[in-house]
Amino acid sequence: MRFTVFSKRSSTLALALALGMGGVLSVTALEAPAAAQKKKKDGDEAAKPQYSKAFIAAYNPVQTQFDQGTDIAAVKAALPGMIAAVENNDDRFVAGNFTYAVGTKASDRSLQRQGIAMMLESGKVPAANQPQYNFLAGQYAYQDRDFSAARSYMEQAVALGYTENDPEALIAETYFAEDRFADGITYLSQAIEAKRQAGQPVDEAWIKRGLAMAYNNQLDQQARDYAAMYVRDYPSDTSWGDAIGILYNTADVSGQDSLDLLRLARRVNGIRQANQYLEYVEQADPRKLPGEVVAVIDEGYSSGMLDRSNSFVSEARAEAARRVKIDETELPELARDARASNANLATVMAAGDAYLSYGRGAEAEEFYAKASAMSGANTPLVLTRMGIAQLDQGKYSEAEATFNKVQGARQAIANLWAIYATQQAGS
């Protein structure tokens, strides 16, 4: 019998699927042409903006209308004529600033976006304001679903040192909105690594968003990477349960691999379904690891996830309880046989597995260490269980080092065990 521990893309995973966008920023109003013309008389001519006569003639009447509170619709209607009179970048900057102000008063996002773009195109935005202006332009473009433009503006904002409102997360969102999920995940991963390199904390929302987007779009390796990141940076019953569920759903986890992953799930309160308990019982096998089977079934009963009327469970528990009594007399003999110089691999592994299942880490480690040097050993399995045995003894750094040696298909399982060992060392 093989129990389906999780269905593909299981709805039991507690992933956060959305990342909110920051609010629209305000822009500081800058000097208008008429005022600038007056100031020319009092200061250095070379330092003042050089507005064209045609633009001043077009601008001043519209500015007056705006200042006098004239119907905003009339001011909007006059904007194209004013903009058409622009001849140089000083004109363009002020025209953009005014267009933005009109758009703000009229709650017209298209005018706000146009105004910000004109100011940036002019090259006259003060250096201190350029990061904020680029980010704001990116927000407007994003809201208009012009994702390429949004990305360009926000990347420039980041390059200029803008850090508010999570611009990197929003850049990743531009890729996701275009269904370029792999590109978005790659960008977000690079942004996270840059944070780490700078010694800065990584926002949990970034990790959860990357995890959700990778998992929901079949980017399985990236989903496993983000799941590991999630439990490492933000350990909880939720993150551990998700990490274990994602590994089941994105990799070929079965047989004894499944057993060792469920052993971890049991320790981190990550068992969420009755089928996980049933799978645990089947893989542990009441004839081979009876003590562990009894303990797991009793936990399943206590949690309410296992139905006491389930005949498979009740029969397995009865068989396991019977064999526990036998183990009490046979375990010492098994240990003697496993320690013999002529012991075969099957006997040594049976001893290691038996002692591990009873929580006797020192003996289990001894037998796994011996097995690891024997011909034909399943090295990834042996190392995984030796790491568990070391962890059970409180030898956390040694356990982590052992888990980190695991290669191949079991590496993802061992990686989660290594993270758990690190966390136990710090608790």
C-alpha positions as CSV (number, residue, x, y, z in Angstrom):
1,M,0.0,0.0,0.0
2,R,1.3,3.5,-0.9
3,F,-0.4,6.5,0.7
4,T,-0.5,9.8,-1.2
5,V,1.1,12.1,1.4
6,F,0.2,15.2,-0.5
7,S,-1.6,15.8,-3.7
8,K,0.2,17.9,-6.3
9,R,0.0,21.6,-5.5
10,S,-1.7,20.8,-2.3
11,S,-4.2,23.3,-0.9
12,T,-3.0,22.5,2.6
13,L,0.1,24.6,2.0
14,A,-0.2,27.9,3.9
15,L,1.5,30.1,1.4
16,A,1.0,33.9,1.2
17,L,0.1,34.7,-2.4
18,A,0.2,38.4,-2.5
19,L,2.5,41.3,-1.9
20,G,1.0,44.7,-1.4
21,M,2.2,47.8,-3.3
22,G,3.4,50.9,-1.5
23,G,1.3,54.1,-1.6
24,V,1.9,56.7,-4.2
25,L,4.5,59.3,-3.1
26,S,4.0,63.0,-3.2
27,V,6.3,65.2,-5.3
28,T,7.7,68.5,-4.0
29,A,6.5,71.4,-6.1
30,L,9.4,73.3,-7.6
31,E,9.9,76.8,-8.9
32,A,7.5,78.1,-11.6
33,P,8.8,80.2,-14.6
34,A,7.3,83.5,-13.7
35,A,8.9,83.5,-10.3
36,A,12.2,82.4,-11.8
37,Q,12.1,85.3,-14.2
38,K,11.7,87.8,-11.4
39,K,14.6,86.3,-9.5
40,K,17.0,86.7,-12.4
41,K,17.2,90.4,-11.6
42,D,18.6,89.7,-8.1
43,G,21.0,86.9,-8.6
44,D,23.6,85.3,-10.9
45,E,22.1,85.1,-14.4
46,A,24.1,82.0,-15.3
47,A,22.6,80.0,-12.4
48,K,19.0,80.7,-13.4
49,P,16.9,78.6,-15.7
50,Q,16.7,79.9,-19.3
51,Y,13.1,79.7,-20.3
52,S,12.1,80.4,-23.9
53,K,9.9,83.4,-24.6
54,A,7.3,81.3,-26.4
55,F,7.0,79.0,-23.4
56,I,6.6,81.9,-20.9
57,A,3.9,83.3,-23.1
58,A,2.0,80.0,-23.1
59,Y,2.7,79.1,-19.5
60,N,1.8,82.2,-17.6
61,P,-1.9,82.4,-18.5
62,V,-2.5,78.8,-17.7
63,Q,-0.6,79.2,-14.4
64,T,-2.8,82.2,-13.5
65,Q,-6.0,80.2,-14.3
66,F,-4.7,77.4,-12.0
67,D,-3.8,79.8,-9.2
68,Q,-7.2,81.5,-9.4
69,G,-9.0,78.2,-9.0
70,T,-10.5,78.3,-12.4
71,D,-12.4,75.2,-13.5
72,I,-9.8,72.5,-13.6
73,A,-11.3,71.2,-16.8
74,A,-10.4,74.5,-18.5
75,V,-6.8,74.2,-17.2
76,K,-6.5,70.6,-18.5
77,A,-7.8,71.7,-21.9
78,A,-5.0,74.4,-22.0
79,L,-2.2,72.0,-21.2
80,P,-1.5,70.6,-24.7
81,G,-0.9,74.2,-26.0
82,M,1.5,74.9,-23.1
83,I,3.4,71.7,-23.6
84,A,3.6,72.3,-27.4
85,A,5.5,75.6,-26.6
86,V,8.3,73.8,-24.8
87,E,11.6,74.5,-26.5
88,N,14.3,73.5,-24.0
89,N,14.8,71.4,-20.9
90,D,14.2,74.3,-18.5
91,D,10.8,74.7,-20.2
92,R,10.2,70.9,-20.1
93,F,11.0,70.6,-16.4
94,V,8.5,73.4,-15.4
95,A,5.9,72.2,-17.9
96,G,6.2,68.7,-16.3
97,N,6.0,70.0,-12.8
98,F,2.9,72.0,-13.7
99,T,1.3,69.1,-15.5
100,Y,1.9,66.9,-12.4
101,A,0.3,69.5,-10.2
102,V,-2.8,69.7,-12.4
103,G,-3.0,66.0,-12.6
104,T,-2.9,65.8,-8.8
105,K,-5.6,68.4,-8.3
106,A,-7.8,66.7,-11.0
107,S,-7.0,63.2,-9.7
108,D,-5.8,62.3,-13.2
109,R,-3.1,59.7,-13.0
110,S,-2.3,60.0,-16.7
111,L,-1.4,63.6,-16.3
112,Q,0.6,62.9,-13.1
113,R,2.6,60.2,-15.0
114,Q,3.1,62.5,-18.0
115,G,4.4,65.3,-15.7
116,I,6.8,63.1,-13.8
117,A,8.2,61.7,-17.1
118,M,8.7,65.2,-18.5
119,M,10.6,66.3,-15.4
120,L,12.9,63.3,-15.6
121,E,13.4,63.7,-19.3
122,S,14.4,67.3,-18.8
123,G,17.5,66.3,-16.7
124,K,16.7,69.1,-14.3
125,V,15.4,67.1,-11.4
126,P,17.7,67.8,-8.4
127,A,19.9,64.8,-7.6
128,A,18.4,64.4,-4.2
129,N,14.9,64.0,-5.7
130,Q,15.8,61.7,-8.6
131,P,15.5,58.4,-6.7
132,Q,12.0,59.3,-5.5
133,Y,10.9,60.7,-8.8
134,N,12.0,57.6,-10.7
135,F,10.2,55.3,-8.2
136,L,7.0,57.4,-8.5
137,A,7.2,57.2,-12.3
138,G,7.6,53.5,-12.0
139,Q,4.5,53.3,-9.8
140,Y,2.4,55.1,-12.3
141,A,3.7,53.0,-15.1
142,Y,2.9,49.8,-13.1
143,Q,-0.6,51.0,-12.4
144,D,-1.0,51.5,-16.1
145,R,0.3,48.0,-16.7
146,D,3.2,49.3,-18.6
147,F,5.5,46.9,-16.9
148,S,8.6,47.4,-19.0
149,A,8.6,51.1,-18.3
150,A,7.8,50.5,-14.6
151,R,10.8,48.2,-14.4
152,S,13.1,50.6,-16.1
153,Y,12.1,53.5,-13.8
154,M,12.3,51.4,-10.6
155,E,15.7,49.9,-11.5
156,Q,17.0,53.4,-12.0
157,A,15.5,54.4,-8.6
158,V,17.3,51.4,-7.0
159,A,20.6,52.3,-8.8
160,L,20.3,55.9,-7.3
161,G,19.9,54.5,-3.8
162,Y,16.1,54.4,-3.3
163,T,15.2,52.0,-0.5
164,E,11.7,52.9,0.6
165,N,8.6,50.9,-0.4
166,D,10.5,47.7,-1.4
167,P,11.4,48.7,-5.0
168,E,13.1,45.4,-5.6
169,A,10.0,43.5,-4.7
170,L,8.0,45.7,-7.1
171,I,10.5,45.1,-9.9
172,A,10.0,41.3,-9.4
173,E,6.3,41.9,-9.6
174,T,6.7,43.5,-13.1
175,Y,8.1,40.2,-14.3
176,F,5.3,38.2,-12.6
177,A,2.7,40.4,-14.2
178,E,4.1,39.6,-17.6
179,D,4.1,35.8,-16.7
180,R,7.9,35.9,-16.8
181,F,8.0,33.9,-13.6
182,A,11.5,32.5,-13.9
183,D,12.9,36.0,-14.6
184,G,11.0,37.4,-11.6
185,I,12.3,34.7,-9.3
186,T,15.8,35.1,-10.5
187,Y,15.7,38.9,-9.9
188,L,14.1,38.5,-6.5
189,S,16.8,35.9,-5.5
190,Q,19.5,38.3,-6.6
191,A,17.9,41.1,-4.6
192,I,17.7,38.8,-1.5
193,E,21.4,37.8,-1.9
194,A,22.4,41.5,-2.2
195,K,20.6,42.1,1.1
196,R,22.4,39.3,2.8
197,Q,25.8,40.5,1.5
198,A,25.0,43.9,2.9
199,G,24.2,42.4,6.3
200,Q,20.6,43.5,6.0
201,P,17.6,41.4,7.1
202,V,15.4,39.9,4.3
203,D,11.7,40.8,4.5
204,E,9.6,37.7,5.2
205,A,7.1,38.9,2.5
206,W,9.8,38.7,-0.1
207,I,10.6,35.1,0.7
208,K,6.9,34.1,0.9
209,R,6.2,35.8,-2.4
210,G,9.1,34.1,-4.1
211,L,8.1,30.7,-2.7
212,A,4.5,31.1,-3.8
213,M,5.3,32.2,-7.3
214,A,7.9,29.4,-7.8
215,Y,5.6,26.8,-6.3
216,N,2.5,27.8,-8.2
217,N,4.3,28.0,-11.5
218,Q,6.1,24.7,-11.4
219,L,9.6,26.1,-10.8
220,D,10.2,23.2,-8.5
221,Q,13.9,23.6,-7.7
222,Q,13.4,27.3,-6.9
223,A,10.4,26.4,-4.8
224,R,12.5,24.0,-2.8
225,D,15.3,26.7,-2.4
226,Y,12.8,29.3,-1.2
227,A,11.2,26.7,1.2
228,A,14.5,26.1,2.8
229,M,15.2,29.8,3.0
230,Y,11.8,30.3,4.6
231,V,12.4,27.8,7.4
232,R,15.9,29.0,7.9
233,D,15.0,32.7,8.2
234,Y,11.5,32.5,9.7
235,P,11.1,29.1,11.4
236,S,7.5,28.3,12.6
237,D,5.1,25.4,12.4
238,T,3.7,27.1,9.2
239,S,7.0,27.5,7.4
240,W,8.2,24.0,8.3
241,G,4.9,22.4,7.3
242,D,5.1,24.2,4.0
243,A,8.7,23.3,3.4
244,I,8.0,19.6,4.0
245,G,4.8,19.7,1.9
246,I,6.6,21.4,-1.0
247,L,9.4,18.9,-1.0
248,Y,6.9,16.1,-1.2
249,N,5.1,17.8,-4.0
250,T,8.0,18.8,-6.1
251,A,10.4,15.8,-5.8
252,D,10.1,12.0,-6.0
253,V,10.0,11.3,-2.2
254,S,9.0,7.8,-1.4
255,G,10.0,4.7,0.6
256,Q,12.7,5.3,3.1
257,D,13.2,8.8,1.9
258,S,9.7,9.5,2.9
259,L,10.3,8.0,6.3
260,D,13.2,10.3,7.1
261,L,11.3,13.4,5.9
262,L,8.3,12.4,8.0
263,R,10.6,12.0,11.0
264,L,11.6,15.6,10.5
265,A,7.9,16.6,10.1
266,R,7.1,14.9,13.4
267,R,9.7,17.0,15.2
268,V,8.7,20.3,13.7
269,N,4.9,19.9,14.1
270,G,4.7,19.6,10.4
271,I,2.4,16.6,10.0
272,R,-0.9,18.0,8.7
273,Q,-2.8,15.1,7.3
274,A,-3.9,11.6,8.3
275,N,-2.2,10.3,5.1
276,Q,1.1,11.5,6.4
277,Y,0.6,9.3,9.6
278,L,-0.4,6.4,7.5
279,E,2.6,6.8,5.2
280,Y,4.8,7.0,8.3
281,V,3.4,3.8,9.7
282,E,3.8,1.9,6.4
283,Q,7.4,3.0,5.9
284,A,8.5,2.5,9.5
285,D,6.8,-1.0,9.4
286,P,5.5,-2.4,12.7
287,R,7.6,-5.5,12.1
288,K,10.9,-3.5,11.8
289,L,10.6,-0.4,13.9
290,P,7.8,-1.2,16.3
291,G,8.6,1.3,19.0
292,E,8.5,4.2,16.6
293,V,5.2,2.9,15.0
294,V,3.5,2.8,18.4
295,A,4.6,6.3,19.2
296,V,3.6,7.7,15.9
297,I,0.1,6.1,16.0
298,D,-0.5,7.3,19.5
299,E,0.5,10.8,18.5
300,G,-1.9,10.5,15.5
301,Y,-4.7,9.4,17.8
302,S,-4.0,12.3,20.2
303,S,-4.0,14.9,17.4
304,G,-7.3,13.6,16.1
305,M,-5.9,13.0,12.7
306,L,-6.0,9.3,12.9
307,D,-9.3,7.5,13.2
308,R,-9.4,4.8,15.8
309,S,-11.8,2.8,13.7
310,N,-9.2,2.5,10.9
311,S,-8.4,-1.2,10.8
312,F,-5.0,-0.7,9.1
313,V,-3.9,1.6,12.0
314,S,-5.3,-0.5,14.8
315,E,-3.8,-3.7,13.4
316,A,-0.5,-2.1,12.9
317,R,-0.4,-0.8,16.4
318,A,-1.3,-4.2,17.9
319,E,1.5,-5.9,15.8
320,A,4.0,-3.2,16.8
321,A,3.1,-3.4,20.5
322,R,3.7,-7.2,20.4
323,R,7.0,-6.8,18.7
324,V,8.2,-4.1,21.2
325,K,8.2,-6.8,23.8
326,I,10.3,-9.0,21.6
327,D,12.8,-6.2,20.9
328,E,13.4,-5.8,24.6
329,T,15.1,-9.2,24.6
330,E,16.5,-9.3,21.1
331,L,18.1,-5.9,20.7
332,P,21.2,-6.7,22.8
333,E,21.8,-9.8,20.6
334,L,21.4,-7.7,17.4
335,A,23.9,-5.2,18.7
336,R,26.5,-8.0,19.4
337,D,26.0,-9.4,15.9
338,A,26.4,-5.9,14.3
339,R,29.6,-5.3,16.3
340,A,31.2,-8.6,15.1
341,S,34.1,-8.2,12.7
342,N,32.3,-10.4,10.2
343,A,29.0,-8.6,10.4
344,N,27.3,-8.0,7.1
345,L,25.9,-4.7,6.0
346,A,22.2,-5.7,6.4
347,T,22.8,-6.6,10.1
348,V,24.7,-3.4,10.8
349,M,22.0,-1.3,9.2
350,A,19.3,-3.2,11.0
351,A,21.0,-2.4,14.3
352,G,21.4,1.2,13.5
353,D,17.8,1.6,12.4
354,A,16.5,-0.2,15.5
355,Y,18.5,1.8,18.0
356,L,17.6,5.1,16.1
357,S,13.9,4.2,16.3
358,Y,14.1,3.9,20.1
359,G,15.9,7.2,20.4
360,R,19.2,5.6,21.4
361,G,21.4,7.9,19.3
362,A,24.9,6.8,20.6
363,E,24.4,3.2,19.6
364,A,22.7,4.2,16.3
365,E,25.6,6.5,15.4
366,E,28.1,3.7,16.1
367,F,26.4,1.3,13.7
368,Y,25.8,3.9,11.0
369,A,29.4,5.0,11.1
370,K,30.4,1.3,10.7
371,A,27.9,0.9,7.8
372,S,29.2,4.0,6.0
373,A,32.6,2.3,5.5
374,M,31.1,-1.0,4.2
375,S,30.9,-2.0,0.5
376,G,27.4,-1.5,-1.0
377,A,26.2,1.0,1.6
378,N,23.5,3.5,0.5
379,T,25.7,6.4,1.6
380,P,23.1,9.2,1.4
381,L,20.7,7.2,3.5
382,V,23.4,6.1,6.0
383,L,24.6,9.7,6.4
384,T,21.1,11.1,6.8
385,R,20.4,8.7,9.7
386,M,23.8,9.1,11.2
387,G,23.1,12.9,11.3
388,I,19.7,12.2,13.0
389,A,21.5,10.0,15.6
390,Q,24.0,12.7,16.3
391,L,21.3,15.3,16.6
392,D,19.5,13.1,19.1
393,Q,22.6,13.2,21.3
394,G,22.8,17.0,21.1
395,K,25.8,16.9,18.8
396,Y,24.3,19.6,16.7
397,S,27.4,20.9,14.8
398,E,28.5,17.3,14.0
399,A,25.0,16.5,12.8
400,E,24.9,19.6,10.6
401,A,28.2,18.6,9.1
402,T,27.0,15.1,8.4
403,F,23.8,16.3,6.8
404,N,25.8,18.6,4.6
405,K,27.7,15.6,3.2
406,V,24.6,14.0,1.7
407,Q,24.4,14.1,-2.1
408,G,22.0,13.0,-4.7
409,A,18.2,12.8,-4.4
410,R,18.4,12.9,-0.6
411,Q,20.2,16.2,-0.5
412,A,17.1,18.3,-0.2
413,I,15.9,16.2,2.7
414,A,19.3,16.4,4.4
415,N,19.4,20.1,3.8
416,L,16.2,20.6,5.8
417,W,17.6,18.4,8.6
418,A,20.7,20.5,8.6
419,I,18.7,23.7,9.1
420,Y,16.8,22.1,11.9
421,A,20.1,21.0,13.6
422,T,21.3,24.6,13.4
423,Q,18.2,25.9,14.9
424,Q,18.3,23.3,17.7
425,A,21.9,24.4,18.5
426,G,20.7,28.0,19.0
427,S,17.6,27.2,21.0
